[in-house]
Amino acid sequence: MNKENGVKIGVFDSGIGGLSVVRSLVEHNLFEEIVYYGDTARVPYGSKDKNTIIRYGIEAVEFFKNFDIDMILVACNSVSAYGLEEMQEASEIPVVGVVEAGVLATINALNNTDKNVLILGTKATIASKAYEKGLLSKNYTNLTPLATPLFVPLVEEGVFEGELLEAAFRYYFSKLSPPDAIILGCTHFPLVAKGIRSYFPNAPKLIHSGDAIVEYLEKNYGCKRVQKETTIRYFASENPTHLKEIASLWLTC
């Protein structure tokens, strides 16, 4: 996949959460150019029905046809879970999702099918059982899927710590046994990963979509470091200025 002058990739997310994946791509310098599209006018996707999510995904494919890119990365877990196949059918270039990468990263991180895995995601992602199916196929049965939709608006509002977030942790996690690993099955969740991990006394391993997809692209698509510094172009269906402002904070902190 890697070409002499570097591969150009389009990254699609329901909003600003996919910037957590962009950060991992930039840190590993796998691409010459990243075209980021956040559907900020219709975020969140996680509360929407399957057919709507699929339609939004296909519309994203049409958006990226305006650019000279080599592949599309679906950073949104809800779209990866429900609409990846339809996006692939609508696209002339490879379309890659984060769910399969997250499953493989979990297996590599644990290497023990008896470990307790907590799967966090939006309502749509959890309802799809995409992570569960992937792990069950590899004999991981100690799985706890949990929809945590409140994390999305908190992150969208820039709430990365404090009492509001801690109250959400208590609301979702107070009755859980400490997991061995936590899949952060939404691109927004890595922004509050430190708090999620510190809530549990055993400091569980965290599976982050960005890091997982980097490993997946390197292994399955032969992506390698490019010589040029990655350039990023930002687009949003609503308020692109805000997206750029958030990107300047998240990608430099």
N, C-alpha and C positions, 0 to 999 in steps of 0.2 A: 504493500500500500504506500509506503514512504517513497516519495519521488525526490529527485535530486534537489529541486527547489523548495521542497517542503509541501506537506499536505495542508489543504484548507478545509476547515470543518465548520458546519453549522450546529449550534447548540440551541435546543428548544426546551423551554420550560413554561409552566403556567404563569409564572411571575418572576420574582427576583431570586427565588430560592436556588435556581440553577447556577447562580454565580458561585455557589460553594463548589460546584463541579468545575466551573471555569478556573477557579483558583488552583485546583489540583492539576489541570491541564497546563496552566501557565508555569507552575512550579516545576513540572517535568519537561516543559518546552517541547512538546510533541508536535506542535503545529506552527506553521508560518503565520497563519491568520485564523482567527475565530470570529464567526458572525453569530452574535447572540440575539435570539428573539424571545422576549418574554411577553406572554399574552396577559398583560397586567390588567386589561379591561375586564377580563372574565375570571380572574383568580378568585377563589380557589377552585381547582378542578375536582378535588377529593370528595366534594359533596354532590357532584353531578352524576347523572346516569351513564351507563356504558356507551350508549349510542351517541350521546352528546360528546363524550370524551373522544370517541373515535373520529367524529366529524371535525373536532378541533385539531386533532392530529393530522388529518388529511389536509386541512387548510394550511397547516404549518409547512407541509411538503410543498404546497403551491407557492407559499411565500419564499421558500429557499430556492425555488427555480429561477428567481431573479438574480442569483449570485453564482459565481464560478467557484463552487465548492466541490469537494471530493467525497464527502460523506456527511450524514446527519446524525447527531447524537441526541437522543431523547432523554434529557435529564430528569424529566418529570416521571416519577414512579407510577402514578395513576395511568398516564398515557402508555408507558412501557408495559404495564400489566394488561391493558385492555386494547390498545390500538396499534401496537407495533407491527403486527402482520399486515394490517390494512395500509399502514404508512409505507411499508416495504413494497407492497403491490403498486402503490401510487407513485413510487419514486424510481428514477433511473439510476440513482447512486445508492450505495449501501446506507441503510438506516439501522442504527444500533441503539438498544435500550440499556437501562441500568440494572434491571432486575436479575437477569442471568449473571451479570458480572458480580452482583451482590451475593448471590447464592454461592458462586464459586469462591469468592473471597471469604465467606463464612466457613466453608469447608476447609479451606487452606489455613485459616486462623485457628480453628479448633482441632481438626484432625482426630476427632473423637465423637462418635455418634451418640454418646450418652449425655453430652453436655446440654445444659438448659439454655435455649435460645429465645430471647424476647424479640419479637418482630413488631416494630413501631411503624405506623403509617397513617395515611388518611383513611377515611371510611371506605373510599373506593378501592384503594390498594389492598386493604385488609379483606374487604369483601371478595376481591378477585382470587384470593388465596394463592397468588402467584409465587410468593416466597415459600409458602408452606409446601406447595406441590413440588417445587424445585428441591427443597431439602428432604421431603419425604421420599423422593425418588432415590436419594442417596442414603436412606435409612436413618435420617435424623428424625426422631419422633417426639422428643421432649421440647415441644414448640409452644410458645405462648404468643399468639397474635393479639395485638392491642391497637385499636384506633385511637389516636391522640390528636384530633383535629384542632384543638385550641392552640397548639404550638404554632400553627401556620399564621393566623392573624397577629399573634404576639411578635413573631419574627418580622412580619411585614411592617409592623409598627415600630420596629427597632428595639424591642424589649428582649435583651439578651441575658439579663440577670435581674435580681431583685425579687420583691415579695410577690408580685403578680405571677412570675414564672415559677417560683417556689410553691405557690398555692396550686398551680397546675400540676406540678410534680406530685404533690401530696394527693391530689384528686385522682390521678391516674395510677400511681405506683404504690400507694400505702398498703395495699393488700397483697402485693406480689412478693414472692420469695426472690432473693437476689439471683439474677441470671448470670450465666458464665459469659454470655455474649449478647450484645444488643445490635440488631440491624436497624440503622437509621433509614427507614424506608420512605423518606421524603427529603427532597433537597433542602428544605428549610431547616431540618433538624440538626445538621452539623453546626449550625450557628448557635445552638444551645447545647451542644454535645458535652461541654465541660460540666455544666450543671446536671445533666442527665447522669453522667458517669459518677459524679461525686455524691449523688443522692444515695447510691447503693454502697454499702460498707466494703464490698469485695472488689470495687473498681473493675467492673466487667470490661471485656474487650468490646470495642466499638467498630462496627462495619460501616464505613462511610462511602457513599455512592461515588464520590470523586476519586478517591484512592482506588476503589475497586475497578472503576472503568478504565483508569490508566493502565493497570495491570492487564486487564482484559484486552485492551487495544494493542498493547505491546505484544501479547502472546498470540492473539488471533488475527491481527491485521498488520503485524510487522511494523508498527509505528515506532519510530526512533526519534531521538533528539534532533532538532533542526539547528542549523548554525545561526540563523537569524533570531532576534528577539521577537516573541509573538506579538502581533498587533491584534487588537480587538475592536470590532465595530458593534455598536449596541443599537437594538431596535426594540420598540415596545408598542403594543396596540393602544396604549394609553399612557400619557405622561412619561415619555422617554427621558426627559430631563431628570426626573426623580430616579429612574433606573441607573443613569450614568452617575448620579451623585452617590447612590448606594454602592455601586461598583467601585468607585474611587476609595470608599472607606473599607469595604470588605477585602479588596484585592491588595491592599497595602498594609493592613494591620497585621 
